């Protein structure tokens, strides 16, 4: 991870909290259309570059692949507050938080890679040639690879957003290279403790009702 160390040398890591990207894989009917468009664009996991057999595509069998949001759906209020929708240039007629469902905010990933994206354990740095950075043991050999160009062709109006990749990469650095005093969020919540209550009472509850706590909180270190 030499390239990560070089990058961090130029970043001032402060006590700024990251925005928790807690996992929710429920897909509404409204979102299903965007899943279909992402599948048609990418047709593979764009990080691991695992291809989907054509026979599975023809049968509409995407069992082990998921359309992953870069900016989380559960933080729609922050999406509007920070005007991230301005980068969704393929949805001129949409307004407010509805633009969060643009396919510029999605790419196709294997299920396990999707979980790592949600937990900020893997990210893409668009300012370093779209290099993939893994903040965890690199089980799939993805660290240092390049994001597949199929999803980032600038001639495609529906290509993945550089601005949102940059946002996600910043959140990943904040989540993994911590400022002093930030809590560690663990998978295994100790018996007799109220880890969920601590998170909801702390600075990471800033998303308000947008924040959904799953059964197991994700470890981000």
Z-matrix of the N, CA and C atoms (Angstrom, degrees):
N
C 1 1.458
C 2 1.520 1 110.92
N 3 1.319 2 116.05 1 39.57
C 4 1.461 3 120.84 2 -179.12
C 5 1.512 4 110.70 3 -60.84
N 6 1.345 5 116.28 4 -40.01
C 7 1.464 6 118.98 5 -177.82
C 8 1.523 7 111.46 6 -64.20
N 9 1.350 8 117.39 7 -31.39
C 10 1.460 9 120.62 8 177.21
C 11 1.520 10 110.79 9 -68.90
N 12 1.333 11 116.89 10 -41.16
C 13 1.462 12 120.23 11 179.43
C 14 1.523 13 111.14 12 -63.67
N 15 1.336 14 116.14 13 -39.60
C 16 1.461 15 120.18 14 177.19
C 17 1.518 16 110.25 15 -63.53
N 18 1.332 17 116.28 16 -41.83
C 19 1.457 18 120.70 17 179.21
C 20 1.522 19 111.09 18 -62.10
N 21 1.335 20 116.33 19 -46.03
C 22 1.460 21 119.98 20 -176.62
C 23 1.521 22 112.21 21 -64.28
N 24 1.326 23 116.55 22 -25.65
C 25 1.456 24 119.98 23 178.60
C 26 1.523 25 111.13 24 -62.76
N 27 1.330 26 116.50 25 -22.71
C 28 1.465 27 120.42 26 -178.18
C 29 1.520 28 112.60 27 -103.42
N 30 1.341 29 117.15 28 4.54
C 31 1.458 30 121.22 29 -178.39
C 32 1.518 31 109.96 30 -112.74
N 33 1.303 32 116.92 31 132.60
C 34 1.455 33 121.63 32 174.23
C 35 1.521 34 108.06 33 -92.02
N 36 1.319 35 116.58 34 107.00
C 37 1.454 36 121.42 35 -179.01
C 38 1.520 37 108.88 36 -85.32
N 39 1.310 38 117.06 37 117.43
C 40 1.455 39 122.38 38 -176.86
C 41 1.521 40 109.08 39 -107.53
N 42 1.331 41 115.65 40 -167.26
C 43 1.459 42 120.05 41 177.75
C 44 1.519 43 111.40 42 -91.52
N 45 1.331 44 117.20 43 17.81
C 46 1.460 45 120.97 44 177.06
C 47 1.522 46 110.08 45 -62.69
N 48 1.336 47 119.17 46 125.08
C 49 1.462 48 120.17 47 179.70
C 50 1.518 49 110.55 48 -74.75
N 51 1.327 50 116.21 49 149.86
C 52 1.457 51 119.60 50 173.56
C 53 1.524 52 109.03 51 -85.98
N 54 1.314 53 117.37 52 167.75
C 55 1.460 54 122.20 53 179.09
C 56 1.520 55 107.53 54 -95.84
N 57 1.324 56 119.38 55 111.90
C 58 1.461 57 120.77 56 -176.92
C 59 1.522 58 111.33 57 -57.57
N 60 1.316 59 116.55 58 130.05
C 61 1.474 60 122.28 59 179.25
C 62 1.513 61 107.54 60 -105.62
N 63 1.346 62 116.48 61 67.13
C 64 1.444 63 120.88 62 -173.54
C 65 1.523 64 110.45 63 -70.90
N 66 1.319 65 115.29 64 149.56
C 67 1.458 66 121.59 65 -164.58
C 68 1.519 67 111.92 66 -82.87
N 69 1.310 68 116.46 67 132.14
C 70 1.447 69 122.98 68 170.09
C 71 1.516 70 107.59 69 -149.67
N 72 1.327 71 116.32 70 114.90
C 73 1.460 72 119.84 71 -175.42
C 74 1.530 73 112.65 72 -104.07
N 75 1.332 74 117.09 73 17.34
C 76 1.455 75 119.41 74 177.96
C 77 1.530 76 108.76 75 -72.74
N 78 1.326 77 115.96 76 131.34
C 79 1.461 78 121.17 77 -177.68
C 80 1.519 79 109.24 78 -114.93
N 81 1.321 80 117.43 79 122.50
C 82 1.452 81 121.56 80 177.93
C 83 1.518 82 109.62 81 -84.83
N 84 1.333 83 116.19 82 166.62
C 85 1.457 84 120.23 83 178.05
C 86 1.513 85 111.70 84 -60.62
N 87 1.331 86 116.47 85 -35.08
C 88 1.458 87 121.21 86 179.42
C 89 1.517 88 110.95 87 -63.89
N 90 1.336 89 115.97 88 -36.40
C 91 1.459 90 120.30 89 -177.22
C 92 1.521 91 112.85 90 -81.99
N 93 1.334 92 117.70 91 -20.02
C 94 1.459 93 120.74 92 -176.43
C 95 1.525 94 111.21 93 -60.10
N 96 1.334 95 116.94 94 -35.12
C 97 1.469 96 120.12 95 179.08
C 98 1.520 97 111.08 96 -61.17
N 99 1.325 98 116.34 97 -38.87
C 100 1.457 99 119.52 98 -179.66
C 101 1.524 100 111.06 99 -71.08
N 102 1.336 101 117.04 100 -34.62
C 103 1.467 102 120.10 101 174.80
C 104 1.526 103 109.86 102 -59.43
N 105 1.312 104 115.71 103 -42.72
C 106 1.460 105 120.49 104 -179.88
C 107 1.527 106 110.81 105 -62.37
N 108 1.318 107 117.25 106 -42.12
C 109 1.465 108 120.75 107 -179.23
C 110 1.532 109 111.65 108 -68.00
N 111 1.335 110 116.91 109 -38.45
C 112 1.461 111 120.42 110 178.00
C 113 1.524 112 110.16 111 -65.48
N 114 1.329 113 117.11 112 -41.47
C 115 1.463 114 120.51 113 178.08
C 116 1.525 115 110.78 114 -60.67
N 117 1.310 116 116.14 115 -42.90
C 118 1.470 117 119.53 116 179.91
C 119 1.522 118 111.87 117 -65.33
N 120 1.323 119 117.09 118 -35.00
C 121 1.459 120 120.21 119 -179.20
C 122 1.526 121 112.02 120 -74.54
N 123 1.315 122 117.32 121 -46.28
C 124 1.463 123 120.58 122 -169.96
C 125 1.532 124 113.65 123 -93.02
N 126 1.317 125 118.00 124 -49.56
C 127 1.474 126 123.84 125 177.38
C 128 1.530 127 113.39 126 57.92
N 129 1.321 128 117.52 127 19.63
C 130 1.461 129 123.39 128 177.30
C 131 1.525 130 107.91 129 -169.00
N 132 1.325 131 116.37 130 168.19
C 133 1.463 132 120.20 131 170.06
C 134 1.519 133 107.49 132 -77.00
N 135 1.317 134 117.10 133 116.42
C 136 1.464 135 120.42 134 -171.22
C 137 1.525 136 112.95 135 -77.65
N 138 1.335 137 117.62 136 -8.54
C 139 1.464 138 120.53 137 175.74
C 140 1.526 139 111.12 138 -98.04
N 141 1.326 140 117.68 139 -51.83
C 142 1.466 141 119.83 140 178.32
C 143 1.523 142 111.74 141 -80.99
N 144 1.341 143 116.14 142 -16.90
C 145 1.471 144 123.96 143 -176.78
C 146 1.527 145 111.89 144 63.40
N 147 1.312 146 116.16 145 25.51
C 148 1.460 147 120.91 146 174.65
C 149 1.517 148 108.78 147 -73.74
N 150 1.331 149 116.61 148 121.53
C 151 1.463 150 121.33 149 -178.75
C 152 1.523 151 110.94 150 -83.11
N 153 1.304 152 115.50 151 155.88
C 154 1.455 153 122.61 152 177.16
C 155 1.525 154 107.87 153 -101.59
N 156 1.314 155 118.73 154 126.27
C 157 1.472 156 119.85 155 178.76
C 158 1.521 157 111.26 156 -54.89
N 159 1.308 158 116.27 157 136.66
C 160 1.460 159 121.14 158 -177.86
C 161 1.520 160 111.69 159 -56.25
N 162 1.330 161 116.26 160 -35.11
C 163 1.465 162 119.19 161 179.94
C 164 1.527 163 111.36 162 -63.25
N 165 1.346 164 116.52 163 -32.32
C 166 1.460 165 120.25 164 177.30
C 167 1.526 166 110.65 165 -72.76
N 168 1.333 167 116.15 166 -38.50
C 169 1.465 168 119.82 167 178.07
C 170 1.526 169 110.32 168 -62.26
N 171 1.328 170 115.92 169 -44.81
C 172 1.464 171 120.13 170 -179.54
C 173 1.519 172 111.50 171 -63.82
N 174 1.335 173 116.33 172 -31.90
C 175 1.466 174 120.68 173 179.52
C 176 1.529 175 112.12 174 -88.35
N 177 1.328 176 116.52 175 3.85
C 178 1.467 177 122.49 176 -177.63
C 179 1.522 178 111.46 177 56.44
N 180 1.327 179 114.93 178 40.09
C 181 1.464 180 121.66 179 179.84
C 182 1.534 181 108.92 180 -102.99
N 183 1.329 182 115.58 181 101.59
C 184 1.465 183 121.75 182 -178.39
C 185 1.523 184 109.84 183 -116.86
N 186 1.326 185 116.90 184 33.99
C 187 1.460 186 122.84 185 -169.09
C 188 1.521 187 113.49 186 -52.43
N 189 1.317 188 118.22 187 -43.09
C 190 1.470 189 120.66 188 -174.27
C 191 1.527 190 112.87 189 -101.33
N 192 1.329 191 117.43 190 11.90
C 193 1.460 192 122.17 191 -179.98
C 194 1.518 193 109.71 192 -125.34
N 195 1.325 194 115.84 193 144.21
C 196 1.461 195 120.94 194 -177.55
C 197 1.527 196 110.48 195 -138.17
N 198 1.327 197 115.04 196 146.92
C 199 1.467 198 120.59 197 172.20
C 200 1.523 199 107.58 198 -81.63
N 201 1.329 200 116.32 199 116.97
C 202 1.472 201 121.73 200 -174.70
C 203 1.526 202 110.42 201 -104.87
N 204 1.315 203 116.11 202 131.80
C 205 1.461 204 120.86 203 173.75
C 206 1.525 205 109.71 204 -79.05
N 207 1.299 206 116.43 205 138.31
C 208 1.467 207 121.69 206 175.19
C 209 1.520 208 109.02 207 -78.20
N 210 1.319 209 117.23 208 -54.07
C 211 1.460 210 122.08 209 172.31
C 212 1.520 211 106.47 210 -92.66
N 213 1.355 212 118.32 211 126.26
C 214 1.464 213 121.20 212 -170.38
C 215 1.525 214 114.18 213 -68.13
N 216 1.332 215 115.23 214 140.39
C 217 1.455 216 121.66 215 177.87
C 218 1.523 217 112.06 216 -59.19
N 219 1.331 218 116.44 217 -34.22
C 220 1.457 219 120.78 218 -173.60
C 221 1.532 220 113.32 219 -71.07
N 222 1.318 221 117.29 220 -4.16
C 223 1.466 222 119.75 221 179.38
C 224 1.532 223 110.22 222 -116.77
N 225 1.329 224 114.79 223 45.32
C 226 1.459 225 120.20 224 -179.55
C 227 1.517 226 113.37 225 -58.68
N 228 1.346 227 117.67 226 -35.01
C 229 1.472 228 119.77 227 -179.50
C 230 1.523 229 110.63 228 -66.80
N 231 1.338 230 117.55 229 -38.62
C 232 1.463 231 120.54 230 177.64
C 233 1.526 232 110.73 231 -70.14
N 234 1.319 233 116.28 232 -33.00
C 235 1.467 234 121.11 233 176.26
C 236 1.521 235 109.89 234 -58.41
N 237 1.341 236 116.04 235 -46.14
C 238 1.464 237 121.03 236 -179.87
C 239 1.521 238 110.22 237 -71.37
N 240 1.333 239 116.72 238 -44.05
C 241 1.468 240 121.39 239 -177.46
C 242 1.523 241 111.55 240 -57.73
N 243 1.321 242 116.97 241 -42.75
C 244 1.470 243 120.92 242 -176.88
C 245 1.527 244 112.93 243 -94.48
N 246 1.331 245 117.01 244 4.81
C 247 1.469 246 123.32 245 174.93
C 248 1.524 247 112.50 246 56.80
N 249 1.328 248 116.93 247 43.30
C 250 1.459 249 119.57 248 175.61
C 251 1.521 250 111.97 249 -68.59
N 252 1.326 251 116.60 250 -21.26
C 253 1.451 252 120.08 251 -179.81
C 254 1.519 253 113.96 252 -61.86
N 255 1.342 254 117.24 253 -19.54
C 256 1.464 255 120.10 254 -179.40
C 257 1.523 256 111.91 255 -61.69
N 258 1.347 257 116.81 256 -23.63
C 259 1.457 258 120.20 257 -178.32
C 260 1.537 259 112.30 258 -84.60
N 261 1.337 260 116.47 259 -9.11
C 262 1.464 261 119.72 260 -178.01
C 263 1.527 262 109.71 261 -87.97
N 264 1.305 263 114.92 262 73.95
C 265 1.466 264 121.52 263 -172.40
C 266 1.518 265 113.51 264 -76.01
N 267 1.323 266 116.85 265 -0.61
C 268 1.469 267 120.06 266 177.43
C 269 1.522 268 111.33 267 -97.08
N 270 1.348 269 117.58 268 5.10
C 271 1.469 270 121.39 269 -178.02
C 272 1.524 271 109.84 270 -132.18
N 273 1.316 272 116.64 271 58.78
C 274 1.467 273 121.51 272 -175.39
C 275 1.525 274 112.48 273 -61.92
N 276 1.331 275 116.85 274 -30.99
C 277 1.463 276 119.96 275 -175.69
C 278 1.521 277 112.78 276 -85.84
N 279 1.341 278 117.31 277 -10.47
C 280 1.464 279 120.78 278 -178.70
C 281 1.531 280 109.86 279 -88.03
N 282 1.322 281 115.82 280 155.44
C 283 1.459 282 120.63 281 -179.58
C 284 1.522 283 110.20 282 -132.64
N 285 1.337 284 115.20 283 162.43
C 286 1.454 285 121.58 284 173.11
C 287 1.515 286 113.61 285 56.62
N 288 1.339 287 114.93 286 -141.11
C 289 1.454 288 120.59 287 -174.09
C 290 1.524 289 112.66 288 -72.39
N 291 1.334 290 118.89 289 -12.96
C 292 1.464 291 119.97 290 -178.65
C 293 1.521 292 111.91 291 -62.63
N 294 1.330 293 117.15 292 -25.00
C 295 1.458 294 120.19 293 -179.76
C 296 1.531 295 112.60 294 -69.91
N 297 1.314 296 116.81 295 -11.26
C 298 1.455 297 120.03 296 179.66
C 299 1.528 298 110.96 297 -64.57
N 300 1.327 299 116.67 298 -19.73
C 301 1.461 300 121.20 299 179.96
C 302 1.524 301 113.23 300 -91.00
N 303 1.319 302 117.36 301 10.86
C 304 1.464 303 119.95 302 173.48
C 305 1.523 304 109.33 303 -62.38
N 306 1.329 305 117.40 304 144.86
C 307 1.459 306 118.86 305 178.34
C 308 1.532 307 110.94 306 -72.20
N 309 1.328 308 117.77 307 -8.15
C 310 1.460 309 120.20 308 171.40
C 311 1.532 310 110.48 309 -69.83
N 312 1.321 311 116.09 310 -14.50
C 313 1.457 312 122.21 311 177.01
C 314 1.537 313 111.02 312 -103.15
N 315 1.318 314 118.29 313 18.64
C 316 1.449 315 120.94 314 -176.80
C 317 1.518 316 111.00 315 -142.28
N 318 1.323 317 115.37 316 153.61
C 319 1.455 318 121.12 317 164.09
C 320 1.517 319 108.97 318 -147.54
N 321 1.322 320 115.47 319 163.12
C 322 1.454 321 121.14 320 -176.19
C 323 1.523 322 109.58 321 -90.17
N 324 1.344 323 115.32 322 131.24
C 325 1.455 324 120.93 323 -176.93
C 326 1.522 325 110.82 324 -138.29
N 327 1.332 326 115.35 325 155.02
C 328 1.449 327 119.03 326 166.69
C 329 1.517 328 108.98 327 -63.79
N 330 1.327 329 116.60 328 152.66
C 331 1.459 330 120.77 329 -174.17
C 332 1.525 331 111.93 330 -55.83
N 333 1.345 332 116.69 331 -44.20
C 334 1.459 333 119.12 332 -176.28
C 335 1.528 334 111.60 333 -70.10
N 336 1.339 335 116.99 334 -31.32
C 337 1.463 336 120.45 335 176.89
C 338 1.523 337 109.68 336 -71.80
N 339 1.332 338 116.42 337 -37.05
C 340 1.458 339 121.38 338 176.35
C 341 1.530 340 110.18 339 -57.18
N 342 1.332 341 116.98 340 -43.92
C 343 1.458 342 120.49 341 179.37
C 344 1.524 343 110.89 342 -62.43
N 345 1.330 344 116.73 343 -38.95
C 346 1.466 345 120.17 344 179.62
C 347 1.524 346 111.04 345 -67.50
N 348 1.329 347 117.32 346 -37.86
C 349 1.464 348 121.36 347 175.49
C 350 1.524 349 109.47 348 -61.62
N 351 1.337 350 116.82 349 -45.41
C 352 1.463 351 120.99 350 -179.38
C 353 1.519 352 111.82 351 -62.80
N 354 1.326 353 117.09 352 -30.97
C 355 1.457 354 121.33 353 -177.19
C 356 1.534 355 112.48 354 -94.98
N 357 1.321 356 117.03 355 8.37
C 358 1.473 357 122.28 356 -178.92
C 359 1.523 358 112.05 357 59.67
N 360 1.316 359 117.82 358 29.11
C 361 1.464 360 121.46 359 178.37
C 362 1.525 361 111.30 360 -91.99
N 363 1.312 362 117.22 361 -10.99
C 364 1.457 363 122.37 362 175.97
C 365 1.521 364 107.57 363 -147.42
N 366 1.328 365 116.69 364 142.97
C 367 1.455 366 120.40 365 -177.41
C 368 1.526 367 109.13 366 -154.07
N 369 1.319 368 115.57 367 174.64
C 370 1.462 369 121.98 368 -178.75
C 371 1.525 370 108.34 369 -126.12
N 372 1.324 371 116.55 370 129.90
C 373 1.458 372 121.40 371 178.97
C 374 1.536 373 109.32 372 -100.27
N 375 1.331 374 118.55 373 102.09
C 376 1.461 375 120.71 374 -177.94
C 377 1.525 376 112.91 375 -68.74
N 378 1.334 377 117.18 376 -15.32
C 379 1.466 378 121.28 377 -179.77
C 380 1.525 379 112.25 378 -91.65
N 381 1.333 380 115.92 379 4.42
C 382 1.466 381 120.84 380 176.28
C 383 1.528 382 108.81 381 -130.65
N 384 1.335 383 114.85 382 48.95
C 385 1.455 384 120.36 383 177.58
C 386 1.506 385 114.01 384 66.58
N 387 1.328 386 117.86 385 30.06
C 388 1.469 387 123.83 386 -178.67
C 389 1.528 388 111.16 387 60.52
N 390 1.322 389 115.89 388 36.43
C 391 1.462 390 120.12 389 -179.41
C 392 1.519 391 110.40 390 -74.00
N 393 1.327 392 115.03 391 139.00
C 394 1.459 393 122.11 392 178.24
C 395 1.526 394 109.29 393 -85.55
N 396 1.326 395 116.29 394 132.94
C 397 1.458 396 121.90 395 178.68
C 398 1.527 397 108.14 396 -120.33
N 399 1.324 398 116.07 397 128.05
C 400 1.465 399 121.93 398 178.79
C 401 1.526 400 108.54 399 -107.31
N 402 1.326 401 116.90 400 125.76
C 403 1.460 402 122.35 401 -177.42
C 404 1.530 403 111.88 402 -100.19
N 405 1.304 404 116.84 403 18.12
C 406 1.449 405 123.74 404 -175.15
C 407 1.523 406 107.27 405 -141.58
N 408 1.336 407 119.99 406 170.48
C 409 1.458 408 118.61 407 172.11
C 410 1.522 409 110.79 408 -50.15
N 411 1.323 410 116.41 409 128.81
C 412 1.460 411 122.20 410 -170.33
C 413 1.533 412 110.24 411 -86.46
N 414 1.319 413 116.38 412 80.02
C 415 1.466 414 121.59 413 -174.22
C 416 1.520 415 112.92 414 -70.84
N 417 1.317 416 117.44 415 -22.60
C 418 1.464 417 120.53 416 -174.31
C 419 1.531 418 113.04 417 -110.28
N 420 1.324 419 117.25 418 5.83
C 421 1.453 420 119.90 419 179.05
C 422 1.516 421 113.85 420 64.66
N 423 1.333 422 117.04 421 32.73
C 424 1.470 423 121.03 422 -175.95
C 425 1.520 424 113.13 423 -89.58
N 426 1.346 425 117.71 424 -23.98
C 427 1.458 426 120.46 425 -175.20
C 428 1.526 427 111.36 426 -61.08
N 429 1.331 428 115.65 427 127.01
C 430 1.458 429 120.76 428 179.82
C 431 1.514 430 114.35 429 91.52
N 432 1.327 431 116.98 430 -12.49
C 433 1.459 432 119.37 431 175.35
C 434 1.529 433 110.08 432 -72.79
N 435 1.330 434 115.44 433 174.77
C 436 1.463 435 120.96 434 -178.82
C 437 1.523 436 109.73 435 -112.62
N 438 1.326 437 116.75 436 137.92
C 439 1.456 438 121.30 437 176.62
C 440 1.525 439 109.76 438 -55.05
N 441 1.314 440 116.45 439 132.40
C 442 1.458 441 120.88 440 -177.23
C 443 1.530 442 110.75 441 -55.39
N 444 1.326 443 117.96 442 131.48
C 445 1.470 444 120.90 443 -176.30
C 446 1.522 445 114.18 444 -66.98
N 447 1.330 446 118.44 445 -12.88
C 448 1.461 447 120.17 446 -177.09
C 449 1.530 448 111.68 447 -60.79
N 450 1.340 449 117.20 448 -26.83
C 451 1.467 450 119.93 449 -177.43
C 452 1.524 451 113.06 450 -100.38
N 453 1.328 452 117.88 451 -3.18
C 454 1.471 453 119.90 452 -174.03
C 455 1.530 454 112.69 453 -128.01
N 456 1.302 455 116.59 454 25.76
C 457 1.460 456 121.70 455 176.34
C 458 1.527 457 109.04 456 -70.68
N 459 1.311 458 117.22 457 111.43
C 460 1.467 459 121.09 458 -175.11
C 461 1.522 460 113.02 459 -65.12
N 462 1.323 461 117.28 460 -15.68
C 463 1.461 462 120.20 461 175.76
C 464 1.525 463 111.86 462 -78.80
N 465 1.314 464 116.32 463 -11.65
C 466 1.463 465 122.02 464 178.46
C 467 1.525 466 108.38 465 -94.16
N 468 1.329 467 118.87 466 117.98
C 469 1.468 468 120.78 467 -179.41
C 470 1.524 469 113.29 468 -62.75
N 471 1.330 470 116.68 469 -14.14
C 472 1.458 471 120.96 470 -179.22
C 473 1.526 472 112.18 471 -105.02
N 474 1.326 473 117.49 472 16.93
C 475 1.468 474 119.72 473 179.51
C 476 1.526 475 110.26 474 -66.36
N 477 1.325 476 115.55 475 157.01
C 478 1.454 477 120.79 476 -178.94
C 479 1.530 478 110.11 477 -62.23
N 480 1.318 479 116.17 478 144.19
C 481 1.463 480 122.07 479 -174.42
C 482 1.522 481 112.05 480 -77.48
N 483 1.328 482 117.15 481 123.99
C 484 1.463 483 121.35 482 174.07
C 485 1.521 484 110.59 483 -60.63
N 486 1.317 485 116.93 484 -39.75
C 487 1.464 486 120.92 485 -177.10
C 488 1.528 487 111.06 486 -63.05
N 489 1.335 488 117.16 487 -39.15
C 490 1.459 489 119.29 488 179.95
C 491 1.518 490 111.72 489 -75.33
N 492 1.335 491 117.45 490 -34.43
C 493 1.462 492 119.33 491 173.17
C 494 1.527 493 110.15 492 -61.53
N 495 1.321 494 115.89 493 -40.62
C 496 1.476 495 120.71 494 178.60
C 497 1.533 496 110.30 495 -63.82
N 498 1.341 497 115.79 496 -40.98
C 499 1.471 498 120.39 497 177.91
C 500 1.529 499 109.74 498 -61.66
N 501 1.329 500 116.89 499 -46.32
C 502 1.467 501 120.32 500 -177.95
C 503 1.528 502 110.88 501 -64.89
N 504 1.322 503 117.06 502 -39.52
C 505 1.457 504 119.77 503 -179.81
C 506 1.533 505 110.38 504 -64.32
N 507 1.310 506 116.69 505 -40.67
C 508 1.467 507 119.87 506 177.66
C 509 1.531 508 110.61 507 -62.17
N 510 1.339 509 116.37 508 -43.67
C 511 1.455 510 119.68 509 178.37
C 512 1.526 511 111.04 510 -61.66
N 513 1.327 512 117.51 511 -36.72
C 514 1.458 513 121.78 512 -179.98
C 515 1.523 514 110.91 513 -66.23
N 516 1.338 515 116.29 514 -41.17
C 517 1.462 516 119.81 515 177.62
C 518 1.526 517 109.82 516 -64.28
N 519 1.338 518 116.86 517 -44.23
C 520 1.462 519 120.30 518 179.70
C 521 1.521 520 111.22 519 -62.86
N 522 1.330 521 116.92 520 -36.89
C 523 1.462 522 120.96 521 -177.17
C 524 1.516 523 112.57 522 -73.02
N 525 1.319 524 117.40 523 -30.40
C 526 1.462 525 121.00 524 -172.43
C 527 1.522 526 114.41 525 -105.36
N 528 1.317 527 117.37 526 -31.21
C 529 1.457 528 121.15 527 176.64
C 530 1.520 529 106.12 528 -104.10
N 531 1.312 530 117.03 529 85.33
C 532 1.453 531 121.66 530 -164.04
C 533 1.521 532 113.85 531 -81.08
N 534 1.339 533 114.34 532 150.54
C 535 1.445 534 119.94 533 166.81
C 536 1.517 535 109.12 534 -78.38
N 537 1.326 536 117.25 535 161.67
C 538 1.466 537 121.46 536 -177.67
C 539 1.525 538 110.32 537 -62.35
N 540 1.321 539 114.89 538 137.47
C 541 1.462 540 120.55 539 173.09
C 542 1.510 541 115.17 540 87.90
N 543 1.339 542 119.91 541 -0.42
C 544 1.451 543 120.25 542 178.93
C 545 1.516 544 109.89 543 -79.57
N 546 1.339 545 117.48 544 141.38
C 547 1.459 546 120.36 545 -175.08
C 548 1.523 547 111.93 546 -74.45
N 549 1.323 548 115.52 547 152.46
C 550 1.460 549 121.53 548 172.90
C 551 1.523 550 107.41 549 -94.59
N 552 1.323 551 116.98 550 125.47
C 553 1.458 552 121.85 551 179.59
C 554 1.523 553 107.45 552 -97.69
N 555 1.328 554 117.54 553 122.71
C 556 1.446 555 120.73 554 -170.37
C 557 1.519 556 112.26 555 -110.06
N 558 1.347 557 115.69 556 157.51
C 559 1.457 558 121.76 557 171.80
C 560 1.529 559 110.07 558 -65.67
N 561 1.342 560 116.76 559 -51.14
C 562 1.455 561 122.40 560 -173.15
C 563 1.515 562 109.61 561 -95.01
N 564 1.320 563 116.02 562 102.49
C 565 1.453 564 121.09 563 -178.81
C 566 1.519 565 108.25 564 -77.00
N 567 1.355 566 118.72 565 122.24
C 568 1.463 567 120.98 566 -177.24
C 569 1.518 568 112.41 567 -58.01
N 570 1.321 569 116.15 568 141.76
C 571 1.457 570 121.74 569 178.97
C 572 1.523 571 110.20 570 -59.23
N 573 1.337 572 115.38 571 136.02
C 574 1.457 573 120.15 572 176.65
C 575 1.509 574 114.56 573 85.47
N 576 1.342 575 118.14 574 2.41
C 577 1.463 576 120.66 575 179.35
C 578 1.515 577 109.81 576 -107.93
N 579 1.314 578 115.74 577 164.47
C 580 1.456 579 121.58 578 179.42
C 581 1.517 580 108.78 579 -119.21
N 582 1.361 581 116.01 580 65.21
C 583 1.465 582 120.19 581 -178.64
C 584 1.520 583 110.90 582 -60.05
N 585 1.350 584 116.37 583 -41.20
C 586 1.464 585 119.63 584 -179.85
C 587 1.519 586 110.96 585 -61.63
N 588 1.343 587 116.54 586 -42.69
C 589 1.455 588 120.09 587 178.72
C 590 1.507 589 112.16 588 -63.64
N 591 1.349 590 116.74 589 -37.26
C 592 1.457 591 120.49 590 178.92
C 593 1.516 592 111.07 591 -64.16
N 594 1.338 593 116.46 592 -41.40
C 595 1.463 594 120.02 593 179.43
C 596 1.514 595 110.45 594 -65.32
N 597 1.355 596 116.89 595 -45.37
C 598 1.457 597 120.53 596 -178.16
C 599 1.522 598 112.07 597 -65.63
N 600 1.348 599 116.34 598 -28.52
C 601 1.465 600 119.76 599 -179.65
C 602 1.521 601 112.43 600 -86.47
N 603 1.330 602 117.65 601 -12.21
C 604 1.454 603 121.47 602 -174.19
C 605 1.509 604 113.38 603 -96.76
N 606 1.341 605 117.12 604 -169.09
C 607 1.467 606 122.39 605 -175.34
C 608 1.515 607 113.18 606 -68.04
N 609 1.358 608 118.61 607 -17.49
C 610 1.456 609 120.77 608 -176.54
C 611 1.511 610 112.18 609 -84.39
N 612 1.318 611 116.66 610 1.77
C 613 1.454 612 120.45 611 174.78
C 614 1.515 613 111.09 612 -93.30
N 615 1.329 614 117.69 613 13.97
C 616 1.457 615 121.12 614 -174.39
C 617 1.522 616 113.14 615 -62.09
N 618 1.332 617 116.68 616 -19.17
C 619 1.457 618 119.60 617 178.27
C 620 1.513 619 112.82 618 -75.46
N 621 1.346 620 117.79 619 -6.75
C 622 1.449 621 122.00 620 177.31
C 623 1.511 622 110.96 621 62.18
N 624 1.351 623 115.92 622 -131.17
C 625 1.452 624 120.53 623 -176.65
C 626 1.511 625 112.23 624 -68.00
N 627 1.321 626 118.64 625 -11.17
C 628 1.454 627 121.27 626 177.84
C 629 1.520 628 111.91 627 -71.43
N 630 1.334 629 118.07 628 -15.94
C 631 1.458 630 122.31 629 -171.66
C 632 1.516 631 110.15 630 -91.28
N 633 1.329 632 116.32 631 123.63
C 634 1.458 633 121.20 632 177.36
C 635 1.511 634 109.40 633 -116.75
N 636 1.331 635 117.80 634 125.60
C 637 1.446 636 122.54 635 179.53
C 638 1.513 637 108.36 636 -93.70
N 639 1.342 638 119.15 637 121.31
C 640 1.454 639 121.57 638 177.87
C 641 1.516 640 110.80 639 -79.28
N 642 1.338 641 116.44 640 177.58
C 643 1.461 642 121.15 641 -178.47
C 644 1.519 643 110.76 642 -59.39
N 645 1.313 644 118.51 643 -40.74
C 646 1.454 645 122.15 644 178.57
C 647 1.511 646 110.16 645 -121.03
N 648 1.321 647 117.95 646 126.89
C 649 1.451 648 120.87 647 178.74
C 650 1.510 649 110.04 648 -77.16
N 651 1.333 650 117.07 649 142.08
C 652 1.472 651 121.68 650 -172.80
C 653 1.509 652 111.39 651 -85.69
N 654 1.325 653 115.93 652 135.85
C 655 1.455 654 121.61 653 175.66
C 656 1.520 655 109.43 654 -77.83
N 657 1.313 656 116.35 655 129.96
C 658 1.450 657 118.84 656 -176.44
C 659 1.528 658 112.52 657 -113.05
N 660 1.277 659 116.88 658 8.55
C 661 1.461 660 119.47 659 174.76
C 662 1.517 661 109.39 660 -109.35
